[in-house]
Amino acid sequence: ENYGYSLHPDYNELFRLYNGSHSPEMIFSIQSIDGNTAGYALDIVSYFGNKSTMRLIAGNAIVPSTTLVDMYENLDGSPFDWDDLFPGFNNGGSDLRKSYMRVAIDQASTMVTNTLDCDTSKVMDAYRLRDPRLCLNVITPYSHYLGTDAGSNPMDKQFVLADPSKGGAPMEAMAFIRNSEGWNSYFWRKWIPTGNLDGYWGEYNRTPYEFPLLRLGDVLLMLAEAYNESGATDKAIVEVNKVRARVGMPGLDSGPAWLAVGSKEEMAERIRRERAFELAGEGQRYWDLRRWGLLEESVKDATDIFGDLMYTRSYQPRHELWPIPLVEMERNLNLTQNPGW
């Protein structure tokens, strides 16, 4: 029973509901009234947006991880492997990866002047021939994004990986997207308005979209997890396949060996991955990893598309459990504070 709720037929549209549009998938959401002057909207773009988004002064504080992007499956559900497209990519180091993926642009940041050794169509295929949610959630190299110029007028931008020794550098005021930190990172597409929404949207710190705190897609994956933990793996597969079918991905246990589920443990791993694919950018991943006991092993230094270090991350065991409030410690002297607090 879905109790009146249903999966929104268009995954991309689900995260672009504004100006009174709603979806039967939303169970509990934060609804924005206006994205221009009233101020009743969310400050998503300030964190998730790129510098080509509505005159965004800073930006790129939160970017999709290379780990997330590399997790997405091929269109047939088989695992993705960079080496299948670019021999030696996985272990070849930063210089080899750059030779496969970088181009030269002009000093004015208006056009690609030389593709060098980069086959841009092949690079684009590395992303667009995979689970459709990847390119709906992330701006990937050589794809386009409708940003705005300095006057907030809609302007097409392209995400290029430019070789600085061969020409200019990407500038958001011109034809390309730039990372304000100088990283060669991916950019979020999910939650990021395009252009100025035909004049409806005018302030980058007032994103007008409806943000889900709980939606049916999440609930189905929670139900699948509960089924699997109770031993009903066959029922878990049914629920996960509902979510996969919405974006045209083949169902688990539907024929090919790479889609087979042979045990409860294999299904648990499938569910963990499916939650990453489906709920990217919705604030779920940290809490999922924590409750699965996988947080510590997931915390690694953040690297860019080429494998170069962006920033160092650290792990504190005390964050596995919240501290017991002092008032509760005073009420019950037999309580012992959780480790690290």
LOMAR-421261 format. One record per residue: residue in three letters; x, z, y of N, C-alpha, C, O in turn. Coordinates in steps of 0.2 Angstrom, whole numbers, plus 2048, in hexadecimal, padded with zeros to 3 digits. Each point is the difference from the previous one (the first is absolute). Layout:
N
ALAXZYXZYXZYXZY/...
! end
This chain:
341
GLU8048007FA7FC800806804800806805804801/ASN7FA7F78048048008067FC803806803801806/TYR7F78027F97FC8048057FF7FC806801803806/GLY7FE7F77FA7FF7FC8068067FD8038007FC805/TYR8068067F98067FD8028037FA7FC7FE8007FA/SER8067FC8098027FA7FC8077FE803801801806/LEU8037FB7F68067FE8037FF7FA8057FC7FC7FE/HIS8078058077FF7FA8058037FA7FE8058007FD/PRO7F77FA8038037FA7FD8067FD8028047FD7FD/ASP7FE80580A8067FD8038058068017FE804805/TYR8077FD7F8805805801803800807800806803/ASN8017F58008037FF8067FB803805802803805/GLU7F87FA7FB7FB8028057FE8088007FE802805/LEU8038017F57FF8077FF8048048057FD805803/PHE8097F97FF8048048058007FD807804801804/ARG7F77FB7FD7FF7FD8077F98008027FD7FC803/LEU7FF80A7FC7FA801802800803807802805801/TYR7FA7F88048008028067FA7FE8047FC7FC7FD/ASN8028078097FA7FE8047FA8017FC7FC7FB800/GLY80380A7FC7FA8017FC8007FE7F97FB8017FD/SER80A7FB8018007FE7F98028067FB804804802/HIS7F87FC7F98018057FB8017FD7F97FE7FA7FF/SER80480A7FC8007FD7F97FD8057FB801806801/PRO7FC7F87FA7FD8057FB8058037FC7FF8047FB/GLU8087FA8068058037FC8028068038038057FD/MET7FC7FC80A8028068037FC8067FF7FA800801/ILE8098057FC7FC8067FE8008058067FC803802/PHE80B7FE8008018058068057FC8048068007FE/SER7F97FF8088057FC8048008038087FB803802/ILE80A7FB8018018018077FD7FA8048047FB7FF/GLN7F78058057FD7FA803802800807800805804/SER8027F57FE8027FF8077FB7FD8047FD7FC7FE/ILE8028068087FA7FE8058037FA8037FD7FA801/ASP8098068028027FB8058088007FF803805800/GLY8007F58018077FF8008037FE8078057FD800/ASN7F78048058027FD806801806805806801802/THR7F58028018018048057FD8077FF802805803/ALA7F97FC7F87FC8067FF8058057FD7FF806801/GLY8067F87FB8048057FD7FE8037F98048047FD/TYR7F67FA8017FE8027F98027FC7FB7FC7FD7FC/ALA80B8038038037FC7FB8068037FD802805803/LEU8017F87F88068037FD8067FE8028017FA802/ASP80480A7FE8077FE8038047FD7FA8058037FE/ILE7F97F87FE8037FE7FB8067FB8018068017FE/VAL7F97FA8078057FB8028068038038057FE7FE/SER7FA8088058068038038068027FA806800802/TYR7F78017F88058027FB8017FA7FB8057FF7FE/PHE7F57FD8008017FB7FB8017F98038027FC7FD/GLY7FD80380A8017FA8038077FD801804804800/ASN7FC7F68018077FD8028007FE8077FB801804/LYS80B7FE7FF8007FF8077FD7FA8037FF7FF806/SER7FE7FD7F67FC7FA8027F98028007FB7FC802/THR80380A7FD7F98028007FE803807802806801/MET7FA7F78037FD8028068058048047FF806802/ARG8077F78008048038058038077FD802804805/LEU7FF7FD7F58028067FD8078018038057FD7FE/ILE7FC8098058068028038068027FB8057FD800/ALA7F98077FB8048027FB7FE7FC7FA8007FA800/GLY7FE80A7FB7FE7FD7F98058017FB805802801/ASN7F87FC7F98048007FA8038077FE8048007FC/ALA7F88058068028067FE7FE8017F88038047FD/ILE7F87F98017FE8007F98007F87FD7FD7FC803/VAL8078037F88017F97FD7FF8007F98018057FD/PRO7FC7F68007FF8007F98078007FC8057FD803/SER7FC8077F88068017FC8017FA7FC7FC7FC7FE/THR80B8028018027FB7FB7FE8027F97FE7FB7FC/THR80180B8037FE8027F97F97FE7FF7FE7FD7FB/LEU7FE80480A7F97FE7FF7FF7F98007FD7FD7FB/VAL8067FF8098007F98008027FD7F97FD7FB7FD/ASP8088078008037FE7FA7FC8027FA8017FD7FB/MET7FA8088067FC8027FA7FB7FB7FF7FD7FF7FA/TYR8007FD80B7FA7FC7FF8027FB7FA8057FD800/GLU7F68027FC8007FB7FA8007F98037FD7FE805/ASN8057FD7F67FE7F98017F97FF7FF7FC8047FE/LEU8027F68047F87FF8007FE8007F97FA8027FF/ASP80A7FD7FC7FD8017F98018077FD7FE8017FA/GLY80480380A8008077FE8078027FD8018067FE/SER8037F58018078027FE8048038057FF7FF806/PRO8078057F88048038058047FB8048027FB7FD/PHE7FF8078098047FC8058078027FF8028057FF/ASP8027F58018088028008037FB8057FF7FA7FF/TRP8058088068037FC8048057FB7FD8017FB802/ASP8028077F98057FC7FC7FD7FA7FD8037FB7FF/ASP7F68058007FD7FA7FE8007FA8058007FA7FE/LEU8008088088007FB8068077FF8028027FA802/PHE80280B7FF8068008038058037FC801806800/PRO8037F77FC8058027FB8058058038037FF805/GLY7FD8077F88058058027FD804806804805803/PHE7F67FA7FF7FD8048068008077FF802804805/ASN7FC7FF7F57FF807800807804800800805803/ASN8057F87FB8078048008057FC804806802800/GLY7F87F98038057FC8048028038078057FD802/GLY7F88088008028038067FD7FC8067FD7FB800/SER8048098067FD7FE8068027F88037FB7FD802/ASP80B8027FD8027F98027FD7FA7FC7FE7FB803/LEU8018067F77FD7FB7FC7F97FF8027FD7FB800/ARG7FF80B8017F98008017FF7FD8077FB7FC801/LYS80A8058047FF7FD8068017F88007FD7FD804/SER8088017F78017F98007F97FC7FD7FF7FB802/TYR7FD8097FA7FA7FD7FE7FB8008057FB7FC7FF/MET8058098057FA8018048007FF8087FB800803/ARG80B7FF8008018008078007F98038037FB7FC/VAL7FB80480A8007FA803803801807802806802/ALA7FF7F48028038018077FA7FE8057FC7FC7FE/ILE8048088077FB7FE8068047FF806805802801/ASP7F77FB8048037FF8068018068057FD8057FE/GLN8077FB8078018068047FA8028047FF806801/ALA7FC7F58007FA8028037FB8037FC7FA802802/SER8077FE7F77FB8037FC7FA7FC7FF7FA803801/THR8067F77FF7FA7FC8008007FB7FA7FA7FE7FE/MET80B8017FE8007FC7FB8058017FB806802801/VAL7F97FC7F88058007FB8047FA8017FE7FA800/THR8098078018047FA8018047FD7FA8027FA800/ASN7FF80B7FB8037FE7FA7FE8057FA800806801/THR7FE7F77FA7FE8047FA8068037FC7FF8047FC/LEU8077F98068068027FC7FF7FF7F97FE7FA7FE/ASP80380B7FE8007FF7F97F98037FD7FF8017FA/CYS7FC80080B7FA8047FE7FB7FA7FF7FE7FC804/ASP7FE8057F67FB7FC7FF7FA8048017FD8047FC/THR8007FB80A7FB8058037F97FF7FC7FD8057FF/SER8027F57FE7FA8007FC8018047F97FB8037FE/LYS80B7FD8008018047FA8008078017FD8047FC/VAL8057FE80A8008078027F88028017FE8067FE/MET7FE7F68057F98028017FD8007F97FB8047FF/ASP8077F87FC7FD8007FA8018077FC7FC8027FC/ALA80A8018068028067FD7FA8058018008057FD/TYR7FD7FA8097FA8058027F97FE7FF7FC8037FD/ARG8037F68047F97FE8007FE7FE7F97FA7FF7FF/LEU80A8007FC7FE7FF7F98008077FC8028007FB/ARG7FC8058097FF8067FD7F98038017FC7FD803/ASP8038097FB7FA8048017FE7FF807804801805/PRO7F67FC7FD7FE7FE8078008068048017FF807/ARG7FF8077F7800806804807801804800803805/LEU8057FA7F88078018037FF7FC807802803805/CYS7FC7F77FB8017FC8077FA8028048007FF806/LEU7FB8057F87FB8038048028068037FD802805/ASN8078027F8802806802807800804801804804/VAL8037F77FB8067FF8038027FA8037FE7FB7FD/ILE8058058098037F98038067FF7FC805804801/THR7FC7F77FC8067FE7FC8047FA8037FD7FD804/PRO8098037FA8047FB8047FD7F98007FE7FD7FB/TYR80380080B7FE7F98017F87FF8007FE7FA801/SER7FE80B7FE7F98008027FF800807804802804/HIS7F67FD7FE7FE8008077FB8068017FC8037FC/TYR8047FF80B7FC8068027FD7FE8078047FE804/LEU7F68037FD7FD7FF8078018068047FC805800/GLY8097FB8048028058057FD7FF8077FB7FC801/THR8098068047FE7FF8078067FF8048068027FE/ASP7F97FA8078067FF8058008068057FD8057FF/ALA8087FB8068018058047F98028047FF805803/GLY7FD7F67FE7F98018037FB8027FC7FA7FF802/SER8078027F77FB8027FB7FC7FA7FE7FA8017FE/ASN8087F98037FC7FA7FE8037FF7F98068007FE/PRO7F57FE7FD8027FE7FA8067FB7FF8007FB804/MET8048067F88067FC7FF8038007F98018067FD/ASP8007F58008028007F98078028008057FE804/LYS7FD8067F78078037FF8027FE7F87FB8017FC/GLN80B7FE8038028007F98068057FF803802804/PHE7FD8017F68058057FE8057FC7FD8007FD7FA/VAL8068028098067FD7FD8058057FF801806803/LEU8047F97F88068047FF8057FC8038037FB7FD/ALA7FF8068098057FC8048078037FF802806800/ASP8037F57FF8078028008038008078007FB804/PRO80180B7FF8038018078067FC8018017FF806/SER8037FF7F58067FD8027FF7F88018057FD801/LYS7F58017FD7FF7F98017FB7FE8067FF7FA800/GLY7FF80A8047FC7FF8057FD806804804805801/GLY7F67FB8017FD8058037FD8067FC8018007F9/ALA7FB80480A7FD8067FC7F97FF8017FD7FE806/PRO7FE8047F57F98008017FE804806802806801/MET7F97F88037FE8038067F88008007FD7FB7FF/GLU80080B8017F88008007FD7FC8057FA7FE800/ALA8098028067FD7FC8068007F97FF7FC7FC803/MET8088017F88007F97FE7FC7FE7FA7FB8027FF/ALA8097FB7FC7FC7FD7FA8018047FA7FC7FF7FB/PHE8088078058018037FA7FE8088017FF802805/ILE8018017F57FF8078008078047FF8047FE7FD/ARG7FC8078078068048007FF8077FE7FB803802/ASN80A8007FB7FF8077FE8048048058067FF802/SER7F78068018038048068068047FE804802804/GLU7FD7FF7F58058047FE8067FC7FE8068027FE/GLY7F97F78028057FC7FE8017FF7F88047FD7FE/TRP7F78057FF8008007F87FD7F97FE7FC7FD804/ASN8068017F67FE7FA7FD7FA8027FB8017FF7FA/SER7FA8058097FB8037FC7FA7FB7FF7FF7FB804/TYR7FC8077F87FA7FD8007FC803806802805803/PHE7F87F87FE7FB8028057F98017FD7FF7FD7FB/TRP7FE8088077F98017FE7FB7FA8038017FF806/ARG7FB7FF7F57FB7FB8037F98047FF7FB7FF805/LYS8048057F67FA804800800805806805803802/TRP7F57FD8007FE8048068027FD8077FE803805/ILE8067F87FB8037FD8067FB7FB8038007FA7FD/PRO7FD8078087FB7FB8038047F9802806801801/THR7F77FA7FF8037F98017FE7FE8077FA801802/GLY80A7FC8027FF7FE8077FD806804803806800/ASN7F77F98037FD8058047F98017FD7FB802804/LEU8037FC7F67FA8007FD7FB7FC8057FA803801/ASP8077F88017FC7FC8047FE8048067FA7FF803/GLY80A8058007FF8038067FD8077FF7FF804805/TYR7FF7FE7F57FD8077FF8068058007FE806802/TRP8087F97FD8058057FF8057FF8068027FA801/GLY80080B8028048008068068058008047FF805/GLU7FC8067F78058058008038017FA7FC8027FB/TYR80B7FE8048038017FA7FF8077FC8008007FA/ASN7FF80580B7FF8067FD7F98027FE7FE8067FF/ARG7FD7F58017F98017FE7FE7FB7FB7FD7FB802/THR8058067F87FF7FB7FB7F88017FE7FE8057FE/PRO7FE7F68027F98008007FD8007F97FA8017FE/TYR80B7FF7FD7FD7FF7F97FE8077FD802805802/GLU7FA7FA7F97FD8067FC8058027FB8027FC7FC/PHE80080A8048058027FB7FE8057FA7FC805802/PRO8057F97F87FD8047FA8038067FF8078007FF/LEU7F68068018038067FD7FE8007F88048037FC/LEU7F67FA8037FF7FF7F87FC7FA8007FB7FF803/ARG8077FC7F87FC7FA7FF7FF7FF7F88048037FD/LEU7F87F98027FE7FF7F98067FD7FB8018037FB/GLY8037F98088067FE7FD8048057FD8038007FB/ASP7FE80580A8048067FE7FD8047FB8038037FB/VAL7F67FE8057FC8047FC8017FD7F98008047FB/LEU7FF7F58048017FD7FA8068017FC8018017FA/LEU8057FF80A8068027FE8018077FE8048027FB/MET7F98028098008077FE7FC8017F98028047FC/LEU7F97F98037FC8007FA8047FE7FA7FF8037FB/ALA8047F78068047FD7FB8068067FE8018007FA/GLU80280380B8058057FE7FD8067FC8038027FB/ALA7F78008077FD8057FD7FE7FE7F88018047FC/TYR7FC7F68047FF7FE7F98068007FC8008027FA/ASN8057FB8098077FF7FC8028077FE8038017FA/GLU7FD80480A8038067FF7FC8047FA8028047FD/SER7F77FA8037FC8037FB8007FC7F97FD8027FB/GLY8077F98058017FC7FA7FC7FA7FF8007FC7FB/ALA7FB80380A7FC7FA8008037FA8047FE7FE805/THR8088007F88047FA8037FC7FA8018017FC805/ASP7FA8027F67FC7FA8007FC8008077FF7FB803/LYS7FE80B7FE7FC8018068047FF8067FE7FD805/ALA8088067FB8057FF8068017F98028007FE805/ILE8017FE7F68027F98007FA7FC8048017FC804/VAL7F98067FA7FA7FD8038008018087FE7FC804/GLU80380A7FE8008028078067FD8047FE7FD805/VAL8088037F88057FD8047FF7F88008017FD805/ASN7FC8007F67FF7F98007FB7FE8068007FB802/LYS7FB80A7FF7FB7FE8068047FF8067FF7FC804/VAL8068097FE8047FF8068047FA8008017FD805/ARG8028017F58057FA8007FB7FA8008037FB804/ALA7F78057FA7FC7FA8007FE7FE8078007FA802/ARG80080B8027FE7FF8078057FB8047FE7FC804/VAL8088057FA8057FB8048027FB7FB8057FC802/GLY7F88037F88027FA7FC8058017FB8037FB7FE/MET7FF80B8018068027FC7FD8007F87FA803800/PRO80A7FB7FB7FD8007FA8008087FD803804802/GLY7F87FD7FA7FF8077FE8058027FB8037FC7FC/LEU7FE80A8038048037FB7FD7FF7F97FA800800/ASP80A7FF7FB7FE7FF7F97FC7FA8007FB8007FC/SER8077FB8087FB7FA8008047FA7FC7FD7FA801/GLY8088077FC8037FA7FC8088008008038027FB/PRO8007FC80A8078008008048077FF7FD805801/ALA8087FB7FC8048067FD801804806800806800/TRP8027F78068028048067FA804803801805804/LEU7F97FA7FA7FA8038027FD8057FB7FC804801/ALA8087FD7F97FD8047FB802807802805802803/VAL7F68037FB8018078018008037F97FB8007FC/GLY80B8038028008027F97FF8087FF8008027FA/SER80080280B8008078007FD8038068007FD805/LYS7FF8097FB7FD8048058068008067FE800806/GLU8088017F88068008048017FA804801800806/GLU7FE7FA7F68007FA8047FB7FF8058017FD805/MET7F98057F97FA8008058018048067FE7FE805/ALA8058087FA8028048068047FD8047FF800807/GLU8067FC7F78057FC8047FC7FB8048027FE805/ARG7FA7FE7F77FC7FB8037FC8028067FF7FD805/ILE7FD8097FA7FC8038058048028067FE7FF806/ARG8088047F98058028068027F9804800801806/ARG8017FA7F68027FA8047FA7FD8038007FE806/GLU7FA8027F77FA7FD8037FE8048077FE7FD804/ARG8038097FC7FF8048068047FE8057FE800806/ALA8097FF7F98047FD8057FE7FA8028007FF807/PHE7FE7FC7F57FE7F98027FA8018058007FC805/GLU7FB8077F87F98008038008058077FD7FE805/LEU8068077FB800805805805800805801805804/ALA8047F67FC8058008057FE8018077FB7FD802/GLY8098078017FF8018077FA8058027FE800806/GLU7FF8037F57FA8048018018087FF7FC804800/GLY80B7FD8008028078007FF8047F97FF806800/GLN8017F67FB7FF8037F98068017FC8008057FC/ARG8057F78058068007FC8048067FF8018027FB/TYR80080180B8048078007FC8057FC8048037FC/TRP7F67FE8057FC8057FC7FF7FE7F98018047FB/ASP7FF7F58038007FE7F98068027FC8008037FB/LEU8067FB8098068027FC8028078008038037FB/ARG7FA8018098018078007FC8037FA8038047FD/ARG7F77FA8037FC8037FA8027FE7F97FF8037FB/TRP8047F78058037FD7FA8068037FE8037FF7FA/GLY80080580A8078037FF8057FB8018068017FD/LEU7F97F98078057FB8008037FF8078047FC802/LEU7FA8098028038008078078008018037FC804/GLU8018087F88078018018037FA7FE8057FD804/GLU7FA8007F78037FA7FD7FE7F98058047FC800/SER7F78058047FE7FA8048048008078007FB803/VAL80280B7FF8038018068077FD8008058037FD/LYS7FC7F78068077FD8008017FD8077FB800804/ASP80B7FF7FD8027FD8077FC7FA8017FF7FC7FB/ALA7FE80380B7FC7FA8018057FA802804800804/THR7FB7FA7F88047FA8017FC7FB8027FA7FF7FF/ASP8097FC8047FC7FA8038007FA7FB8028027FA/ILE7FB7F98087FF7FA7FB8077FE7FD8007FE7FA/PHE8058038098077FE7FD8038057FC8067FF7FD/GLY7F78078038038067FD8058048058038057FD/ASP7FD7F98098048048057FC8078027FA800800/LEU80A8058017FD8068027FC8008078037FE805/MET7F78047FB7FC801806801807802802802806/TYR7FC8037F68018078028008047F97FE7FE7FB/THR8058088068018057FA7FA8048007FD803805/ARG8007FE7F57FB8057FE8028067FC8057FF7FC/SER7F88068058028067FC7F98037FC7FB7FE802/TYR8078067FA7FA8037FC8018088008068037FF/GLN7F58008028008088007FB8027FB7FA7FF801/PRO8088047FA7FC8037FA7FA8048037FB8007FD/ARG8068038087FA8058037FA7FC8017FA803800/HIS8077F78027FA7FC8027FB7FE7FA7FB7FD800/GLU8078057FA7FC7FF7FA7FA8048007FB7FE7FE/LEU8068088057FA805801800802807805802803/TRP7F57FF7FF7FF8038078028078007FF8037FA/PRO80380080B8018088017F98037FF7FB7FE802/ILE8058087FB7FA804800800804807805802802/PRO7F57FD8017FF8038078028078007FE8047FB/LEU8057FE80A8028078017FA8057FF8018067FD/VAL7FA7F88067FA8058007FE8017F87FE8067FF/GLU8037F57FD7FE8017F98068057FC7FE8047FC/MET8087FB8078058047FD7FF8078028018057FC/GLU7FC7FD80A7FF8068027FA8037FD8008067FE/ARG7FB7F68007FA8037FC8028017F97FD8057FD/ASN8087F88008018017F98088007FF8037FB801/LEU7FF80C7FF8078018008047FE7F9806800800/ASN7F57FE7FB8037FD7FA8027F98008037FD7FC/LEU7FB7FF80A8027F98008077FF802803804803/THR8007F77FA8077FE8028007F98037FD7FC7FE/GLN8068048088007FA8048037FA7FC8058017FC/ASN7F87F98058037FA7FC8077FF802802801806/PRO8027FC7F68077FF8018027FC8067FC7FB802/GLY8098078028027FD8067FD8028068027FD806/TRP7F98077FA7FC8028068018078027FE803805/
! end
